[in-house]
């Protein structure tokens, strides 16, 4: 009983502190590694409840670091927990569309970008700011593209929270950490008064693709015990990293080996024993890569030694994934420990060359052993990893719109095998609306008005 009580934190309090105004228009934002907003004193963090806001500031957001986005935007610093439930600071970007809604009726989408990086300067909160160092230079190629998808959510009139789910140590791929930060980011957003949300009664959706699936699905599994007060009405996940060991197996000697090895480094940022194992067993090349790739954004992770033999970098008897230190981390980060209590929409490319479809199928079967599960799984047979994400945007938005509208999802599981998600005629009108409003937004039109 004591363990259960200690695992359920007290509710975070509404934030009534100051909100720092946005800096002068042409000011460049500070890099997170050198910005005290990201690292408040440890005693300040520990004194807060998970999700309780420490500080807040207004920011300007932009497409590709240049083109301003016409919405209200802030950053919030808040207390979260690491994967061992010790207090850590975290940061999220919260955005409010221009249109007004009746008090207490605005929905909230927790959007999880695939940071896929090992430096905090690669985090979404920095990448989406105007005058930040562009992704073409930092190597954070994913966040600027994902930010266009965020604007599609804002077009629906939803508030959006984008947590830096890798945490203060950029623990790329660590699901138990990312899930906690995502849930605490939702708490922080609900308690940030300028968003005008209805506290814990706010209807919340979660979504993320590939690296963004990690916080989405771990948060979905953790929510009933870690944040039971949240009203999460649905979770949508694509390219789901269900089993990181399977990713390593597929990436070994493959084009994706560079970015997957970056994920191994990210896991070591959160797991001291695993980090010591890598240092102890790594070849000279491995030691060089552990240092060289330790603070790289996703583009440079991917371009640094693709097609390398990841497993050959470690001197172990047999498969290094069978070593106790590796098995412990892979078990901790594997999805499927509990069945989400909210409806889940899953979509996956059958020919995915980065995230293998097998573990996603297995996870679907695991969840569906629970008679209360509500899982919809679409398997696309013509797409691959990179193409499926944009193709699926209209379907995800329509599904999430139904969840916010309270359209019921009966218990049970549904598997849909399709040639391509683009063939769904219901999504065609959605595409027209998305493209039109996104183009208008790029030219300064208010979003969600």
VOPAGU-2260 file (C-alpha; in pm, 1 decimal, decimal comma):
REM VOPAGU-2260
SITE   aa  ch    i         X         Y         Z
SITE  UNK   A    0       0,0       0,0       0,0
SITE  UNK   A    1     280,8     242,3      84,2
SITE  UNK   A    2     440,6     181,6    -254,0
SITE  UNK   A    3     113,9     254,9    -431,4
SITE  UNK   A    4      64,2     577,7    -239,5
SITE  UNK   A    5     419,1     697,3    -304,4
SITE  UNK   A    6     384,7     626,0    -676,0
SITE  UNK   A    7      78,3     852,6    -704,2
SITE  UNK   A    8     196,5    1214,1    -664,7
SITE  UNK   A    9     -16,8    1487,1    -515,4
SITE  UNK   A   10    -189,5    1716,5    -762,0
SITE  UNK   A   11      10,1    2003,3    -907,1
SITE  UNK   A   12    -121,3    2348,5    -821,4
SITE  UNK   A   13    -236,4    2614,7   -1069,5
SITE  UNK   A   14      44,3    2851,9   -1153,1
SITE  UNK   A   15      -6,0    3203,6   -1020,4
SITE  UNK   A   16     354,4    3319,9   -1055,5
SITE  UNK   A   17     500,0    3569,8   -1300,3
SITE  UNK   A   18     521,5    3508,3   -1674,4
SITE  UNK   A   19     833,4    3659,7   -1823,7
SITE  UNK   A   20     751,4    3862,8   -2137,2
SITE  UNK   A   21     895,4    3772,1   -2475,3
SITE  UNK   A   22    1239,5    3919,6   -2549,5
SITE  UNK   A   23    1291,6    4190,6   -2813,7
SITE  UNK   A   24    1188,6    4076,8   -3161,4
SITE  UNK   A   25    1534,4    4015,0   -3303,6
SITE  UNK   A   26    1675,9    3845,7   -2991,2
SITE  UNK   A   27    1813,7    3496,8   -3041,6
SITE  UNK   A   28    1702,9    3244,8   -2777,0
SITE  UNK   A   29    1968,4    3105,0   -2547,3
SITE  UNK   A   30    2088,7    2751,8   -2616,3
SITE  UNK   A   31    1934,9    2522,2   -2350,8
SITE  UNK   A   32    2271,1    2400,7   -2221,1
SITE  UNK   A   33    2347,5    2762,9   -2122,6
SITE  UNK   A   34    1998,9    2871,0   -2015,5
SITE  UNK   A   35    1914,2    2858,7   -1644,6
SITE  UNK   A   36    1543,2    2823,3   -1729,4
SITE  UNK   A   37    1617,1    2458,5   -1815,4
SITE  UNK   A   38    1808,3    2383,3   -1495,7
SITE  UNK   A   39    1651,4    2542,0   -1186,7
SITE  UNK   A   40    1813,3    2464,4    -848,9
SITE  UNK   A   41    1765,8    2105,0    -738,5
SITE  UNK   A   42    1601,7    2208,8    -412,0
SITE  UNK   A   43    1344,1    2417,2    -601,5
SITE  UNK   A   44    1259,2    2120,8    -822,5
SITE  UNK   A   45    1230,6    1877,6    -531,7
SITE  UNK   A   46     994,1    2110,7    -345,5
SITE  UNK   A   47     736,6    2094,6    -627,4
SITE  UNK   A   48     485,2    1824,3    -712,6
SITE  UNK   A   49     518,7    1643,5   -1047,8
SITE  UNK   A   50     373,7    1871,4   -1314,1
SITE  UNK   A   51     390,3    2180,8   -1093,9
SITE  UNK   A   52     524,0    2483,8   -1279,7
SITE  UNK   A   53     848,9    2641,6   -1162,6
SITE  UNK   A   54     872,2    2929,2   -1410,2
SITE  UNK   A   55     703,4    3049,2   -1729,1
SITE  UNK   A   56     795,5    3279,7   -2013,2
SITE  UNK   A   57     643,7    3399,0   -2336,0
SITE  UNK   A   58     825,4    3296,0   -2654,0
SITE  UNK   A   59     797,6    3356,0   -3025,8
SITE  UNK   A   60     765,7    3045,7   -3241,1
SITE  UNK   A   61     845,6    3019,7   -3609,4
SITE  UNK   A   62     862,8    2779,0   -3898,6
SITE  UNK   A   63    1220,7    2686,9   -3982,7
SITE  UNK   A   64    1343,6    2939,3   -3722,4
SITE  UNK   A   65    1236,5    3226,1   -3949,5
SITE  UNK   A   66     867,8    3253,5   -4046,7
SITE  UNK   A   67     663,0    3361,8   -3740,9
SITE  UNK   A   68     361,1    3151,6   -3646,6
SITE  UNK   A   69      58,1    3358,8   -3548,1
SITE  UNK   A   70     -36,7    3192,3   -3217,4
SITE  UNK   A   71      20,6    3257,9   -2848,0
SITE  UNK   A   72     318,0    3060,9   -2717,8
SITE  UNK   A   73     496,9    3010,4   -2388,1
SITE  UNK   A   74     756,2    2784,9   -2232,0
SITE  UNK   A   75     695,8    2633,7   -1890,5
SITE  UNK   A   76     959,4    2484,1   -1664,1
SITE  UNK   A   77     813,6    2222,4   -1430,8
SITE  UNK   A   78     904,4    1937,3   -1201,1
SITE  UNK   A   79     888,6    1584,2   -1336,8
SITE  UNK   A   80    1043,7    1251,7   -1237,7
SITE  UNK   A   81    1309,9    1041,2   -1400,5
SITE  UNK   A   82    1247,6     673,2   -1467,6
SITE  UNK   A   83    1343,6     592,2   -1107,3
SITE  UNK   A   84    1089,9     849,7    -976,6
SITE  UNK   A   85    1352,9    1097,8    -862,7
SITE  UNK   A   86    1275,0    1470,2    -917,4
SITE  UNK   A   87    1409,0    1633,3   -1233,5
SITE  UNK   A   88    1336,7    1961,8   -1415,1
SITE  UNK   A   89    1157,2    1952,5   -1748,3
SITE  UNK   A   90    1046,1    2205,1   -2008,9
SITE  UNK   A   91     749,7    2216,9   -2245,5
SITE  UNK   A   92     621,6    2457,1   -2509,2
SITE  UNK   A   93     252,1    2539,9   -2477,2
SITE  UNK   A   94      55,1    2697,1   -2760,8
SITE  UNK   A   95    -289,2    2852,7   -2781,7
SITE  UNK   A   96    -470,5    2909,4   -3112,7
SITE  UNK   A   97    -612,7    3252,9   -3185,4
SITE  UNK   A   98    -977,8    3151,7   -3193,8
SITE  UNK   A   99   -1185,7    3185,4   -2878,4
SITE  UNK   A  100   -1397,8    2907,0   -2728,4
SITE  UNK   A  101   -1635,6    2891,5   -2434,7
SITE  UNK   A  102   -1458,8    2883,2   -2097,9
SITE  UNK   A  103   -1347,2    2536,5   -1996,6
SITE  UNK   A  104   -1420,0    2373,5   -2332,8
SITE  UNK   A  105   -1081,4    2387,9   -2507,2
SITE  UNK   A  106    -918,7    2050,4   -2575,6
SITE  UNK   A  107    -548,4    1981,3   -2526,0
SITE  UNK   A  108    -321,7    1775,8   -2752,0
SITE  UNK   A  109      10,8    1655,8   -2615,5
SITE  UNK   A  110     224,7    1635,2   -2928,9
SITE  UNK   A  111     548,7    1439,4   -2898,3
SITE  UNK   A  112     817,3    1523,0   -3152,0
SITE  UNK   A  113    1080,5    1266,8   -3245,3
SITE  UNK   A  114    1382,5    1448,2   -3102,1
SITE  UNK   A  115    1605,0    1142,8   -3168,6
SITE  UNK   A  116    1912,0    1331,0   -3046,7
SITE  UNK   A  117    2163,7    1330,4   -2763,8
SITE  UNK   A  118    2202,1    1705,6   -2702,3
SITE  UNK   A  119    1955,2    1927,3   -2520,6
SITE  UNK   A  120    1999,6    2197,8   -2785,0
SITE  UNK   A  121    1819,6    1956,8   -3020,9
SITE  UNK   A  122    1502,8    1970,9   -2807,9
SITE  UNK   A  123    1178,1    2092,4   -2958,8
SITE  UNK   A  124    1146,7    2388,0   -2720,5
SITE  UNK   A  125    1458,2    2539,1   -2874,5
SITE  UNK   A  126    1405,0    2427,9   -3233,6
SITE  UNK   A  127    1059,2    2586,5   -3271,9
SITE  UNK   A  128    1166,6    2930,7   -3149,6
SITE  UNK   A  129    1217,9    3220,3   -3385,9
SITE  UNK   A  130    1585,5    3299,1   -3449,9
SITE  UNK   A  131    1704,1    2969,4   -3302,1
SITE  UNK   A  132    1995,4    2815,2   -3490,7
SITE  UNK   A  133    1826,6    2650,3   -3791,4
SITE  UNK   A  134    1799,0    2275,2   -3811,7
SITE  UNK   A  135    2009,5    2274,6   -4127,7
SITE  UNK   A  136    2299,9    2375,5   -3902,8
SITE  UNK   A  137    2223,6    2200,7   -3573,5
SITE  UNK   A  138    2115,3    1879,9   -3746,5
SITE  UNK   A  139    1766,4    1884,9   -3589,6
SITE  UNK   A  140    1580,0    1813,4   -3912,6
SITE  UNK   A  141    1272,1    1651,6   -3755,4
SITE  UNK   A  142    1138,5    1926,3   -3527,7
SITE  UNK   A  143    1078,6    2190,7   -3799,8
SITE  UNK   A  144     877,0    1941,0   -4004,8
SITE  UNK   A  145     686,2    1811,8   -3702,1
SITE  UNK   A  146     602,4    2170,0   -3608,9
SITE  UNK   A  147     393,7    2192,9   -3926,8
SITE  UNK   A  148     187,4    1901,2   -3792,0
SITE  UNK   A  149     147,3    2085,5   -3462,7
SITE  UNK   A  150      -6,9    2372,7   -3657,6
SITE  UNK   A  151    -260,9    2132,0   -3806,5
SITE  UNK   A  152    -371,5    2056,4   -3449,0
SITE  UNK   A  153    -389,6    2427,2   -3369,8
SITE  UNK   A  154    -608,0    2472,6   -3678,7
SITE  UNK   A  155    -864,5    2249,1   -3504,8
SITE  UNK   A  156    -884,4    2499,3   -3218,2
SITE  UNK   A  157    -695,0    2272,7   -2976,6
SITE  UNK   A  158    -431,8    2392,3   -2734,8
SITE  UNK   A  159    -104,2    2203,2   -2774,9
SITE  UNK   A  160     171,2    2109,9   -2532,0
SITE  UNK   A  161     506,0    1991,6   -2673,4
SITE  UNK   A  162     719,7    1841,6   -2395,1
SITE  UNK   A  163    1094,7    1805,0   -2420,7
SITE  UNK   A  164    1039,5    1440,1   -2336,4
SITE  UNK   A  165    1404,5    1333,9   -2342,7
SITE  UNK   A  166    1466,1    1530,5   -2024,3
SITE  UNK   A  167    1760,2    1740,1   -1904,1
SITE  UNK   A  168    2016,3    1475,3   -2006,6
SITE  UNK   A  169    1876,8    1411,1   -2356,6
SITE  UNK   A  170    1796,5    1045,9   -2284,3
SITE  UNK   A  171    1695,4     959,2   -2640,7
SITE  UNK   A  172    1467,5     649,8   -2665,8
SITE  UNK   A  173    1409,9     602,3   -2291,9
SITE  UNK   A  174    1036,4     536,9   -2268,8
SITE  UNK   A  175     976,3     524,7   -1890,8
SITE  UNK   A  176    1142,1     866,9   -1860,4
SITE  UNK   A  177     965,8    1013,4   -2164,4
SITE  UNK   A  178     624,6     890,6   -2052,7
SITE  UNK   A  179     657,5    1057,4   -1713,5
SITE  UNK   A  180     767,7    1387,9   -1864,6
SITE  UNK   A  181     480,0    1376,6   -2115,0
SITE  UNK   A  182     222,4    1322,6   -1839,1
SITE  UNK   A  183     372,1    1593,1   -1620,9
SITE  UNK   A  184     379,1    1826,0   -1921,4
SITE  UNK   A  185       2,6    1774,3   -1955,0
SITE  UNK   A  186     -37,5    1857,2   -1585,9
SITE  UNK   A  187     169,8    2173,7   -1631,6
SITE  UNK   A  188     -34,6    2283,1   -1934,2
SITE  UNK   A  189    -362,5    2226,1   -1751,4
SITE  UNK   A  190    -242,6    2442,3   -1464,1
SITE  UNK   A  191    -107,1    2724,8   -1680,6
SITE  UNK   A  192    -382,7    2985,3   -1653,7
SITE  UNK   A  193    -321,5    3170,4   -1985,5
SITE  UNK   A  194    -418,7    2855,6   -2180,1
SITE  UNK   A  195    -768,8    2875,7   -2034,7
SITE  UNK   A  196    -807,2    2502,1   -1980,1
SITE  UNK   A  197   -1041,8    2327,7   -1738,1
SITE  UNK   A  198    -776,3    2176,4   -1511,8
SITE  UNK   A  199    -783,8    1798,5   -1476,2
SITE  UNK   A  200   -1125,9    1787,4   -1645,0
SITE  UNK   A  201    -965,4    1898,5   -1973,8
SITE  UNK   A  202   -1008,1    1646,3   -2255,3
SITE  UNK   A  203    -655,8    1539,5   -2354,2
SITE  UNK   A  204    -520,5    1355,5   -2656,6
SITE  UNK   A  205    -165,1    1233,4   -2714,2
SITE  UNK   A  206      13,8    1163,9   -3038,6
SITE  UNK   A  207     361,9    1094,3   -3171,5
SITE  UNK   A  208     539,7     916,2   -3454,5
SITE  UNK   A  209     858,6     705,6   -3443,7
SITE  UNK   A  210    1069,6     861,6   -3165,8
SITE  UNK   A  211     750,6    1044,8   -3066,7
SITE  UNK   A  212     574,6     711,1   -3020,0
SITE  UNK   A  213     801,7     643,6   -2722,1
SITE  UNK   A  214     651,2     907,9   -2489,0
SITE  UNK   A  215     304,1     853,8   -2636,4
SITE  UNK   A  216     269,7     483,6   -2564,6
SITE  UNK   A  217     469,5     476,7   -2243,1
SITE  UNK   A  218     253,1     762,9   -2115,5
SITE  UNK   A  219     -57,8     571,4   -2225,9
SITE  UNK   A  220      55,0     268,9   -2024,8
SITE  UNK   A  221     167,1     473,8   -1723,2
SITE  UNK   A  222    -128,7     711,9   -1700,9
SITE  UNK   A  223    -362,5     500,5   -1479,2
SITE  UNK   A  224    -101,7     475,3   -1204,2
SITE  UNK   A  225     122,2     779,4   -1255,0
SITE  UNK   A  226    -139,0    1042,6   -1345,3
SITE  UNK   A  227    -483,0     889,7   -1282,7
SITE  UNK   A  228    -652,6    1229,8   -1255,1
SITE  UNK   A  229    -589,2    1316,7   -1622,0
SITE  UNK   A  230    -881,4    1288,7   -1863,9
SITE  UNK   A  231    -693,1    1133,4   -2156,7
SITE  UNK   A  232    -948,8    1047,3   -2423,6
SITE  UNK   A  233    -716,6     894,2   -2685,5
SITE  UNK   A  234    -359,8     816,5   -2790,2
SITE  UNK   A  235    -241,9     790,4   -3152,6
SITE  UNK   A  236      95,5     635,9   -3230,7
SITE  UNK   A  237     270,8     556,0   -3557,1
SITE  UNK   A  238     600,9     386,2   -3638,3
SITE  UNK   A  239     588,3     259,9   -3281,6
SITE  UNK   A  240     920,9     171,9   -3115,4
SITE  UNK   A  241     769,7    -118,3   -2924,4
SITE  UNK   A  242    1092,4    -314,1   -2865,4
SITE  UNK   A  243    1428,6    -138,0   -2887,0
SITE  UNK   A  244    1616,8    -466,5   -2910,1
SITE  UNK   A  245    1435,3    -540,2   -3236,1
SITE  UNK   A  246    1540,3    -196,7   -3365,8
SITE  UNK   A  247    1903,9    -280,7   -3296,2
SITE  UNK   A  248    1868,5    -617,0   -3470,2
SITE  UNK   A  249    1716,5    -453,4   -3779,6
SITE  UNK   A  250    1961,8    -161,2   -3786,3
SITE  UNK   A  251    2273,8    -372,8   -3750,6
SITE  UNK   A  252    2471,6    -325,2   -4076,2
SITE  UNK   A  253    2171,4    -125,0   -4204,3
SITE  UNK   A  254    2120,4     235,1   -4318,8
SITE  UNK   A  255    1961,9     317,4   -3981,8
SITE  UNK   A  256    2257,1     206,3   -3770,0
SITE  UNK   A  257    2381,0     560,0   -3705,8
SITE  UNK   A  258    2059,7     688,8   -3552,9
SITE  UNK   A  259    1992,4     365,7   -3362,5
SITE  UNK   A  260    2339,7     378,9   -3207,1
SITE  UNK   A  261    2247,5     732,1   -3101,2
SITE  UNK   A  262    1950,9     577,8   -2921,8
SITE  UNK   A  263    2186,1     340,6   -2740,2
SITE  UNK   A  264    2382,8     643,2   -2618,2
SITE  UNK   A  265    2056,8     808,2   -2513,8
SITE  UNK   A  266    1960,4     505,9   -2304,7
SITE  UNK   A  267    2299,4     523,8   -2134,0
SITE  UNK   A  268    2223,8     883,7   -2032,0
SITE  UNK   A  269    1946,0     750,1   -1807,9
SITE  UNK   A  270    2100,2     414,5   -1709,3
SITE  UNK   A  271    2438,3     436,5   -1528,3
SITE  UNK   A  272    2493,1      59,3   -1522,7
SITE  UNK   A  273    2430,8      36,4   -1895,9
SITE  UNK   A  274    2665,5     328,5   -1957,5
SITE  UNK   A  275    2937,5     153,0   -1758,0
SITE  UNK   A  276    2874,0    -166,1   -1958,8
SITE  UNK   A  277    2922,4      19,6   -2289,1
SITE  UNK   A  278    3243,7     178,0   -2165,4
SITE  UNK   A  279    3374,0    -151,1   -2031,0
SITE  UNK   A  280    3302,9    -364,5   -2336,2
SITE  UNK   A  281    3332,8    -109,8   -2617,7
SITE  UNK   A  282    3603,4    -142,5   -2882,1
SITE  UNK   A  283    3828,8     158,4   -2952,8
SITE  UNK   A  284    3589,1     257,7   -3233,5
SITE  UNK   A  285    3295,6     229,7   -2993,7
SITE  UNK   A  286    3469,2     453,1   -2739,9
SITE  UNK   A  287    3531,5     711,9   -3009,5
SITE  UNK   A  288    3169,0     701,5   -3124,2
SITE  UNK   A  289    3032,1     717,7   -2768,6
SITE  UNK   A  290    3215,2    1048,1   -2728,8
SITE  UNK   A  291    3171,4    1185,5   -3081,4
SITE  UNK   A  292    2795,8    1117,1   -3101,7
SITE  UNK   A  293    2720,0    1211,9   -2741,8
SITE  UNK   A  294    2580,9    1557,9   -2826,7
SITE  UNK   A  295    2454,5    1522,3   -3183,9
SITE  UNK   A  296    2114,9    1606,6   -3329,8
SITE  UNK   A  297    1930,1    1351,6   -3540,4
SITE  UNK   A  298    2066,8    1437,0   -3887,5
SITE  UNK   A  299    2426,7    1397,5   -3780,6
SITE  UNK   A  300    2339,3    1087,3   -3580,8
SITE  UNK   A  301    2198,3     930,4   -3896,7
SITE  UNK   A  302    2487,2    1038,4   -4120,5
SITE  UNK   A  303    2764,5     924,4   -3887,1
SITE  UNK   A  304    2857,9     570,0   -3991,2
SITE  UNK   A  305    2541,8     422,6   -4139,8
SITE  UNK   A  306    2568,9      51,5   -4227,2
SITE  UNK   A  307    2794,8     -12,5   -3928,6
SITE  UNK   A  308    2804,7    -332,7   -3729,0
SITE  UNK   A  309    2658,0    -207,3   -3402,2
SITE  UNK   A  310    2690,6    -536,6   -3219,5
SITE  UNK   A  311    3052,3    -571,0   -3334,3
SITE  UNK   A  312    3136,1    -254,8   -3141,0
SITE  UNK   A  313    3106,5    -443,8   -2811,0
SITE  UNK   A  314    3340,7    -718,7   -2692,6
SITE  UNK   A  315    3099,0    -963,6   -2532,0
SITE  UNK   A  316    3065,3   -1340,6   -2548,4
SITE  UNK   A  317    2773,3   -1392,8   -2783,5
SITE  UNK   A  318    2510,1   -1136,3   -2867,7
SITE  UNK   A  319    2564,2    -816,4   -2662,9
SITE  UNK   A  320    2187,3    -777,8   -2631,8
SITE  UNK   A  321    2192,0   -1090,1   -2414,6
SITE  UNK   A  322    2425,9    -930,9   -2159,6
SITE  UNK   A  323    2249,2    -869,8   -1825,5
SITE  UNK   A  324    2303,0    -492,6   -1842,4
SITE  UNK   A  325    2150,6    -472,9   -2189,4
SITE  UNK   A  326    1862,0    -707,8   -2110,2
SITE  UNK   A  327    1769,4    -498,6   -1805,8
SITE  UNK   A  328    1744,6    -177,9   -2010,7
SITE  UNK   A  329    1558,9    -344,4   -2297,7
SITE  UNK   A  330    1308,0    -493,9   -2056,1
SITE  UNK   A  331    1253,6    -161,3   -1878,1
SITE  UNK   A  332    1189,6      19,3   -2206,9
SITE  UNK   A  333     980,6    -247,7   -2381,8
SITE  UNK   A  334     614,4    -157,1   -2432,5
SITE  UNK   A  335     330,2    -388,3   -2337,2
SITE  UNK   A  336     357,0    -402,4   -1958,6
SITE  UNK   A  337       0,8    -276,9   -1915,6
SITE  UNK   A  338    -290,0    -213,4   -2151,8
SITE  UNK   A  339    -384,4     152,4   -2202,0
SITE  UNK   A  340    -724,5     234,7   -2059,4
SITE  UNK   A  341    -795,7     501,1   -2323,2
SITE  UNK   A  342    -870,3     428,0   -2692,4
SITE  UNK   A  343    -554,3     382,0   -2900,4
SITE  UNK   A  344    -503,9     437,6   -3273,2
SITE  UNK   A  345    -195,5     266,8   -3414,8
SITE  UNK   A  346     -62,1     288,6   -3770,0
SITE  UNK   A  347     244,8     121,3   -3914,1
SITE  UNK   A  348     417,4      74,8   -4247,0
SITE  UNK   A  349     452,1    -294,3   -4318,9
SITE  UNK   A  350     776,4    -220,7   -4509,2
SITE  UNK   A  351     924,7       0,9   -4237,6
SITE  UNK   A  352    1304,9     -20,4   -4264,8
SITE  UNK   A  353    1370,5     151,2   -3930,7
SITE  UNK   A  354    1095,8      34,6   -3693,3
SITE  UNK   A  355    1018,3    -332,4   -3760,9
SITE  UNK   A  356     654,0    -426,1   -3794,2
SITE  UNK   A  357     689,5    -755,5   -3601,8
SITE  UNK   A  358     707,8    -608,1   -3249,0
SITE  UNK   A  359     422,2    -369,1   -3336,3
SITE  UNK   A  360     209,0    -668,7   -3432,0
SITE  UNK   A  361     312,0    -841,1   -3109,5
SITE  UNK   A  362     221,6    -536,2   -2902,6
SITE  UNK   A  363    -119,8    -524,9   -3068,6
SITE  UNK   A  364    -173,5    -889,2   -2972,3
SITE  UNK   A  365     -55,1    -824,8   -2617,2
SITE  UNK   A  366    -293,3    -534,3   -2565,0
SITE  UNK   A  367    -580,7    -725,0   -2720,5
SITE  UNK   A  368    -558,9   -1004,0   -2465,4
SITE  UNK   A  369    -734,2    -757,0   -2234,6
SITE  UNK   A  370   -1109,6    -767,1   -2308,5
SITE  UNK   A  371   -1135,3    -398,9   -2212,1
SITE  UNK   A  372    -877,0    -289,0   -2471,1
SITE  UNK   A  373    -989,8     -40,2   -2737,1
SITE  UNK   A  374    -728,2     -60,5   -3010,9
SITE  UNK   A  375    -754,8      31,8   -3377,8
SITE  UNK   A  376    -452,4     -75,8   -3583,3
SITE  UNK   A  377    -399,8      25,4   -3946,3
SITE  UNK   A  378    -120,2    -149,8   -4135,1
SITE  UNK   A  379     -10,2      27,0   -4455,4
SITE  UNK   A  380     146,5    -208,5   -4711,6
SITE  UNK   A  381     288,7      42,3   -4962,0
SITE  UNK   A  382     448,5     305,6   -4738,2
SITE  UNK   A  383     778,4     301,2   -4552,7
SITE  UNK   A  384     898,3     479,6   -4239,1
SITE  UNK   A  385     950,9     834,2   -4366,4
SITE  UNK   A  386     652,6     853,4   -4599,3
SITE  UNK   A  387     388,8     718,6   -4360,7
SITE  UNK   A  388     405,2    1003,7   -4109,5
SITE  UNK   A  389     277,4    1282,4   -4340,1
SITE  UNK   A  390      39,1    1043,4   -4515,5
SITE  UNK   A  391    -130,1     961,2   -4184,7
SITE  UNK   A  392    -181,4    1319,2   -4059,5
SITE  UNK   A  393    -544,8    1358,0   -4183,5
SITE  UNK   A  394    -646,9    1019,9   -4041,0
SITE  UNK   A  395    -489,5    1098,2   -3704,1
SITE  UNK   A  396    -661,3    1436,7   -3685,5
SITE  UNK   A  397   -1001,2    1293,2   -3778,4
SITE  UNK   A  398    -964,3    1012,2   -3523,5
SITE  UNK   A  399    -858,8    1256,7   -3250,5
SITE  UNK   A  400   -1143,7    1493,0   -3338,4
SITE  UNK   A  401   -1388,2    1206,5   -3274,5
SITE  UNK   A  402   -1227,7    1137,0   -2937,3
SITE  UNK   A  403   -1259,4    1499,5   -2831,3
SITE  UNK   A  404   -1620,8    1499,5   -2950,8
SITE  UNK   A  405   -1697,5    1201,5   -2726,9
SITE  UNK   A  406   -1770,8     955,4   -3008,1
SITE  UNK   A  407   -1769,0     621,8   -2822,5
SITE  UNK   A  408   -1515,5     348,7   -2896,8
SITE  UNK   A  409   -1646,7       3,5   -2802,9
SITE  UNK   A  410   -1423,4    -246,9   -2631,9
SITE  UNK   A  411   -1229,7    -469,8   -2867,8
SITE  UNK   A  412    -956,9    -458,2   -3130,7
SITE  UNK   A  413    -975,2    -376,5   -3500,0
SITE  UNK   A  414    -698,1    -451,7   -3750,9
SITE  UNK   A  415    -718,1    -279,6   -4089,2
SITE  UNK   A  416    -478,8    -386,3   -4364,7
SITE  UNK   A  417    -472,5    -122,4   -4640,0
SITE  UNK   A  418    -275,6     -73,5   -4956,6
SITE  UNK   A  419    -211,1     288,6   -4862,8
SITE  UNK   A  420    -367,5     525,1   -4612,5
SITE  UNK   A  421    -387,4     779,5   -4894,6
SITE  UNK   A  422    -668,1     572,2   -5049,6
SITE  UNK   A  423    -905,5     657,3   -4764,2
SITE  UNK   A  424   -1146,8     895,9   -4937,1
SITE  UNK   A  425   -1255,2    1043,4   -4602,4
SITE  UNK   A  426    -909,6    1199,5   -4570,9
SITE  UNK   A  427    -909,7    1379,6   -4906,7
SITE  UNK   A  428   -1120,7    1677,6   -4797,9
SITE  UNK   A  429    -913,9    1691,4   -4481,7
SITE  UNK   A  430    -599,7    1719,9   -4693,3
SITE  UNK   A  431    -742,8    2015,5   -4885,7
SITE  UNK   A  432    -825,8    2196,5   -4561,9
SITE  UNK   A  433    -485,9    2120,3   -4406,6
SITE  UNK   A  434    -286,7    2240,4   -4707,4
SITE  UNK   A  435    -492,3    2558,2   -4746,9
SITE  UNK   A  436    -475,9    2660,7   -4382,9
SITE  UNK   A  437    -108,0    2569,7   -4351,2
SITE  UNK   A  438     -15,4    2783,9   -4651,6
SITE  UNK   A  439    -215,1    3072,2   -4507,0
SITE  UNK   A  440     -35,1    3027,6   -4175,9
SITE  UNK   A  441     303,1    3041,2   -4346,7
SITE  UNK   A  442     205,8    3387,7   -4471,4
SITE  UNK   A  443     109,5    3508,0   -4124,9
SITE  UNK   A  444    -261,0    3428,0   -4100,3
SITE  UNK   A  445    -377,8    3369,1   -3741,6
SITE  UNK   A  446    -404,1    2996,2   -3673,4
SITE  UNK   A  447    -721,6    2855,4   -3525,6
SITE  UNK   A  448    -915,7    3179,4   -3570,6
